[in-house]
Amino acid sequence: MKPYKFPSSGIFSPRSPPASPRTPNRSPRHRRAAKPVRPASKSLVQRLGWFLLSLLLKSQGLFLFAPLLYLSAKTVSYDIVPVVKLRHTPGSVYRSPQLYAKLRSEMDSDNSSVDAISSIWKNSYKGGEWRPCIKKSSGGLPESNGYIFVEANGGLNQQRTSICNAVAVAAYLNATLIVPYFHFHSIWRDSSKFSDIYDEELFIKMLETDVRIVKTIPGNIMERFDYNLSNVYNFRIQAWSSINYYKDTVLPKLLEEKIIRLSPFANRLSTDAPPAVQRLRCLANYQALKFADPISALGELLVERMKKHSAKNGGKYISVHLRFEEDMVAFSCCVYDGGVQEKLDMVAARERGWKGKFTKPGRIIIPGAIRLNGSCPLTPLEVGLMLRGMGFGKSTSIYLASGKIYNSEKYMAPLLEMFPLLQTKETLASAEELAPFENYSSRMAAIDYTVCLHSEVFVPTQGGNFLQLLLGHRRYLYGGHSRTIRPDKRKLALLFDNPNTGWKNFKKQMVNMRANSVSKGLQLKRPSDSIYSFPCPDCMCKADKSENARSSLPT
């Protein structure tokens, strides 16, 4: 394709350049200029005729345009400036409140369908049932090659994948794993240790035939390093490294030093690995990692309370993971109400959490483009509109998993109007029950994880580790099926941007989105996928017909 050329503004063709300006000819052979040829003079009669003709034409033109000039003078007011209305760029303005105001009455009066929660999974199972089939090793372990100390960074779920990967690496290298240490992060600000979140004794016991795990580094080892962990050799592992890298590069250093550090350790092992490595990841994630008793007890109690609140729906409830905390909104760089206070809040949050990251010279941020790309966190109002459009009525019980919602009084009000039975851990549990956990973000997230895990439907509103781990864990529990609705946020951005959309059209779009999300049925892991999201077939086995028949018999 030829490059586009800008059109020329002069009389010259764009294909040929304009002529150079004339300059005096200085050639000695042309010093004598030729005499100019004068045109033949016109006769007096001809000149008189042209003068009369031009005068007539001028007078006729004047008569023709006189009425128009008269009307213009009468109708045009010179002190009025015409107003030009410009259509905003799609996505550049948060217009969901206008759409909600338009659809609300018709939405509330719509009784044309049965509540979706009673029938959403009726035809969702395709490809048979799968069951967990992770096997533990039965033999003894050879002599250890040394100790591995892992620093798991990130939030609760990023730490969880780090733990599972550390188990797989330690077992593959025949090393002894020290119970992973949790890095304190400026965003999550949680000082919890491993035993505060997970059942440490169960973790060690469940994996004892596959990998040695100890709680602390032996004194005789630390004595060599003056009891200072910073003196221990630290590997800076590249993200998504293959297991062969650990064998070829890390193992020799381990044999030499007898102890090494791996820090940071988030996402430091490739998703694609040999079956032996995948089995250890599965064993760690789905069997060895259980929340500590205080977390498990409160989480299970809230599950029972949600079922009681959902008695009209047979104990079924849906869970929504809402990412509309101040730090999440700030990191997205999206604009919502666009007010001065919002701008001040976001600038302060970005500087507090990511000093200078968003103010680097040359960085261009276009909020409208971010929204159209589906990267803006959904507001509570948008979540409510989407779920009502998908067929979930006012009587649907919802568990909302979230941190502290930004400007919650303002943004939560419309969601509570659409779903008055909505609950959170703060409404289900008493202040005394939550007190031991409320200053620890990871422990609070673990409670949310438990309640979401056992919901009939899980609805994430943003990507991330919480979604990926729950997606896989729910597949592990529900025969290989996710029972998860994942919104098409790019499509939602266009729908929310049009306040002229009618309820019937909006509902049709939402029902199609729901159907596309749940109609896939079973999804098997591909090489590039993670076992934490796709446990089949690495962590689960296909159940034969006889097993399915036995499981369907009444008990």
N, C-alpha and C positions, 0 to 999 in steps of 0.2 A: 504494500500500500504506500502510495506516495505521501510525503509529509504535507500537512495542510499549510497553505500559504495565506497570509493575511491579504485581503483585497487592497488594491492601490487606491489612494485618495486623489490622484491626479488624472490627467487625460491619457497617461501612457499605459500601455498593456503591461500586466504583471510579468509577462514573459520577456519583455525588452526593457532595458534601463533607460531613464530619460537622457536626452541629448545633453552634452556638455555645454556650458555657457560659451557664447561666441567671444573670441579674443582677437585683437588686431593681428593681421597676418604680417609676420616679420620677415618673410622670405624675400631675398633681394631680387628674385625673379618676378615678384608681383608688387613692386613698389608703386607702380602706376595703376591706380584703381580704375576699373572700367566705369564710364559715365553711366549713371542710372537712367533707365528708360522711363520716360514720363508717359503716363496714360493719356489718351486723347481727351482733350477738354470737352465737357458737355455743353450743349447749346443752351441758350437762355430759356428756350421753351421747355426743354427736358427738365431743367432744374426747377422751374416754376411748377411743372406737373407733379414732381415728387413732393414738393412742399405742400401742395393742396391735398394730395392723397394722404400724407402722414397726419395732417390736421384733421381730416375727416375721420380717420381711424381712431385718433385720440379722443375726439368728441363722442364717437359711438361707444368706445370703451367706457367713457365716463358715464354715459346714459345707462349702459348695461349694469354697471356696478353701483350706481347711485342708490337704488332701493336697498341693496344689501348693506351698504355703509350706513344708511339711515336706520335700519332695523338694529344693526350692531350697536350703534350709539345709544339707542333706546333701551336695549336689553342687557348690555354688559355693564356690570358694576365693577369699577376698577379697584375697590378696596376689599374684594373677596378673593382669597387665595384658594384654588382648587385643591381638594384633599385626595391624595392617592393612597388607596388601601393596598398594602402589600401582604401577600399570603406568607405565613411563617414557614420556615424550613421544617419538613417533617421531623418530629422527634426533638426539636429544639425547645419546645414548651411542654411542661407537664400539664396535660389536659384531662387526665382521668377524672378529677372531680366534676368537670362539666358533663362528662359522659355518664357518670353515676347519677347526677341530678336529673338527666334526661330519661334514664332507664328505670329509675327506682320504682315509680308507681306501677309500671307495666310488669316489672320483675316481681313485685310483691303480689300482684293479682294473678300471676300465671300459675294455674293449677293443672296444666296440660300433661304433666308427666309424673311418674312415681319417683320418689327420692332415689337418686342414683346409688346410694350406699347399699340398698337392698338387692340390687341386680348387677352391679358393676362387674363382678367376677364370674357371672353366669357362664360365659363362653370364652373365658380367658386362657384356660389350660389347653395347650397344644403340645404334642410330642411326648406324652406320657409323664409319669412321675419319677423323680429322682430322690435318692436318700443319702444321708451322710455315710461315708465309708472310709474314714481316715484310720489307718492302722499304725499302731505304735511298734517300735522295734522290740524284739524279744531277747536278743543276745546281750552280752556285756560290752562295755566300752573299752577301747584300747587306751594306753597311757596318753595323757594329755600333752599336746604340743606347746602349751602355754596359756596365758590368760588374755582375754579380750575385754577391754573396758569401753563401753559404748555410751555416748552422750546423745540422748534422744531429744531433738529440738522440735519446736512447733507447739500446737495445741494438742488436745486430748487425742484426736484421731490420727494426726500426723505422728505423734509419739507411738501410737499403737502399731502402725505399719513399721516404724523403726524397730520396735521390740521384736516383731515377727521376723523381720529381715535379719536382725542380729542373731536370733536363734538359728536361722538357716545357715548363715555364714559360719557361726561357731561350730555347728555340727559338721559342716562340710570340711572345715579345716581341722577337725578333731581337737578343738580348743575348749577351754573352760570359760564360760561366760559369767562375768560378774553381773548381778542384777542391774539392769540399765539405770543410768542416772538421768533425771529429767532437768533439762536446761531451763533456767528462769528467763522468761521472755518479757520484754517491756510492754507488749500488747496484752497478753493473757494475764501476766502478773500473778502467777500461781506458783507457790513454793512447795507444792505437794511432792512427796516422795512416791516411789513405786508402790509401797505397801499402803499408802493412803488411798490409792485408787483401785489397785488390783489385789486379789488374794495371793499374796506372795508364796505362801506354803503350797497352795494348790499348783501354782505355776511351776515351782521346782519339782514337785512330785509327779505332775503329769508328763514332764519332759525328761525324767531321770534316766530312761532307757535310751534316749536319743542324744542328749547333750548334758554335760556336767554344768550345773549352775550353782554359784556360791553367792552369798550376800555381800561379802567384803573381800578385799584383796589380802592375802596372807601377809603377816608381818615380815617374814623373811624375804619376801619379794620387794616390799616397799622400803625395806632397810637399804637396799642397793640404790634407791633413788632419794635418800634422805627424807623419806616419808612425804615427799612432795610429788603429787600426781603430775604437775606441770613438767617435771623432769622426764616423764615417760614419753617415749617416742610416739608422736601423733601422726597418723596417716590422714592426709586430706584427700579423701576418695572423691573421684569425679562422679557426678550424678549418673544414675542408671548404668553403673559399671557391671560387666558380666561376672558371673561366678568364677570364670577362668582367670580374671584379673586378680581375684583374691588368692587363687591357688598359685599363680605364677609370680605375683609381686608382693602380696601381703604375707603369705606363709613363710617365705625365707626370712623375712624380718622378724616374724613371730618366733621362729626357731632360734634365731640369734639372740633376741632380747628377752624372750620368755614372757613378756607382757607388752602389749601395744594398746594405744588409744585409737578410737575411731570417732572423730568429732569434727564437724557435726555429722549426723548420720541419717538425715531425712532423705528418702528416695535415693539411696546409694547402692541399690541392687536392681538389676534389670528385671522387667516384668517377665521376660522369657527366660526360663531356666530348666534344667533337667528335672525329670519327675521326682527324684530324691529330694531336691531342694524345694520343689513346690509342695511336696507332702509335709515337710517340716513347717513351712509357712502356714499351711492349712491347720496342722495340729496346734500350732501356737495360737492362731487367731480364733479358731472356733471351739477349741476345747481347753486350752491351758489358760487363756486370759478371761478370767471372771472378775467382775467388779467386787471390791471389798464388801464385807457383810453390811456395814452401815449404808452404803450406796445401794446395794442390791435390795435390802429390806425396804428402804423408802421407795425405790423405783417400782418394785412389785406392788407395794401398797397403793401407789398412785395409779397403776394399771387397773387394780381392782376398783378403785373409786371412779375411774373413767368408765368402766363397764357398767357400773351402777347408774351413772349419769346418762348412759346410753341405753337404758332398759327398753325404751320405745323402739329402738332399732335392733333389738336382740343382743344388746351388749356390744354392738359394733360402733367403732368411732374411727375418725380419720385424724392423722397427725400431719401437721404442717411445720416445716422447718423454715422459719422466717428470718432472713438475714437483713435486718434493717436497724442494726445498731449504729451508733454514731461513727465508730471507726470504719465500719463497712461502707457506709454512705460516703464518708470522706475519701476512702481509698478509691472508690469507683469514679470520683470526679463528676458525678451526675448532679444536675440541678433539679430541684423539685419546686417548692413554692417560690424560689428565687428571691426571697426577702433578705434584708440586710442581716438579720440575726442568723439566718441559715448560713450565709456566706462567712460571717465571723466565726461561727461554730466550726465550719468545715476547715477553714484556714488554720484555726488553732489545733484541731484534731490531727491534721496532716503534719503539722510541725512537731506536735507532741509524739506521734508514732513513727514518722519517717522523715526526720530532720533534713530539709533541703531537697528531698527526692522529687517533689513536684514543682520546685521553683528553679530548677536548673536552666541556665540560658539555652534558648533554642527549643525548649520543650513546648509543644503546642497541644492544648487540650480542647477538644470540641465535644461538649456534653451531648449535643444532638446526635452526633455520629455514634457516640458510645451507646446511647439509648437504642438507636436503630439496629445496632449490632447485637442487641440482646444482652448487654453487659451491665445494665443498671439494675440494682436490687429492686425487686418488686415492693411496692408499698403495701401496707395492710389493706388499703382500699382496693388496690388492683388484685390482690389475692382473693378478696371477697367477691369481686365482680366475676373473676375467672371461675371460681367454684360454683357460684350461683348459676352461671351460664352452663356449666357442665352438668347441672341437674341436681346438685346438692341443695336441699331446701333449708328453711329456717330451723327445722327440727333436727338437723344433723349435728351430732356432737363432734366438736373439734378440739384436739389438744394442740396448743401452740408451743412449739419448742423454740426458744429464742433467748438471747441475752437481753440487756436493757434496750428497749426500743427507743430510737431517737424521737424526741418530742412526742412521747407516747399519748398524751392526752388528746392531741390534735389528730395524729395519724391513726390511732386505734379506734376512734369513735365510729367511723363508718363500717369497719369490719364487725364490731359488736352489734351494730344495727342489723347487719345482714345475717349474723350468726350469734344470736343471744345465748346459746348454750356453750359458747367457747370457754375453754379452761386453760390454765397454765399451771406450772408447778407451784406458783405463788398462790393461786386460788384453790388448788386441791389440797395443799399441805398447810399446816398451821405455821406460824412464825417460829414456834419452838421446834417443830420438826425440821425446818429448813436452816435453823441457826448454825448447826455444825458445818454447813456446806457453803453458805452464801458468800463468804469471802474467798472462795476458791473456784475459779471459773471452770477448771477441768472437772471437778466433782459435780458441779451443777450441770455441766454438759453431759456427764455420765448418767445423771438422772433422766435428762431429756432423751438420751439415747435409748434407755430401757423402755420408756413409755412409747416412743416411736416404733421401736422394734416389734412390739406386740399389737400395733394398730391394724385395723382392717385395710386401710389405704395409707400410704405415705406420700406426701406431696412436698418435694424440695422446691425452693424458690431460687436457689443459687447453686452453682457448682461448688466443689470443694471436697475435702476428705470426709466430712460428716456424711455427705450424700453417698460417696463411693463405698464407704464401709457399711453403711446401713443397707444400701442396695444389695450388696453381696450377702450380708448376714440374713436379710429377709429371704433371699433366694435359698439360702442354706436351710432355713426353718420351714419354708413353704414349698418343698418339693421341687426346687429349682426355678420357681416363678417369683418375680420381684414384687408384685402387687404395689406398684409405684406409678404415680402420674408425674411425668416430667414435662413442664410447660414449654411450649415453643415461644421463647421470649421475643424473638424477632417479629413473629407474627403478632404477638400481643402488643408490641410497641406501635405497630401500624393501626391496630384496632383502637387502642386507647387514644391515639392521636386524632381520631375522627369523632367528634361529639355528635355528628349527624347520623351515626350508625343506629339502626333500629334494633329493638330487643330480639325480634325473630331472627334477624340476620346474625346478630351477636351470639345468640344461643346456638344457632346452627354451627357457627365457627368453633365454639367451645366444645360442643359435643363431638365434632370431628377430631378436635385436638385430643380429647380424652380417649376416643376410640383408637387413634393412631398410637397413643402412648401405651395402652394395655393390650393391644391385639397381637403384639409380637410373640407372646407366650415365652417359652423357654429360649434362652440365648446362651450358646456355648462360648467358652473362652477362645479367643483367637490369640496368635502369638504376641501381638502388641497389647493385649488386654491384661488386666491385673486380676489375680485370684481373689483379691479383696472385694472386687465388684462382680466377678464371674467365677463362682466356685465350681461350676461344672466344666469339664469332667475331672479336674484335678482333686477336688475335695469330696465329690459325690459320685455315686454309681447309679446307673439306670436300673430301676426296679423292674423285675420280670412280671409277667402277667399273674402268676400265682401269688406273688407278694401283694400286688395291687388288689387281687380278689380277697385275700385274707384281711387286708387293712380296711376293706369296705364292709366286712361283716359286722353286724351289731355286737356290742360287748355287754 
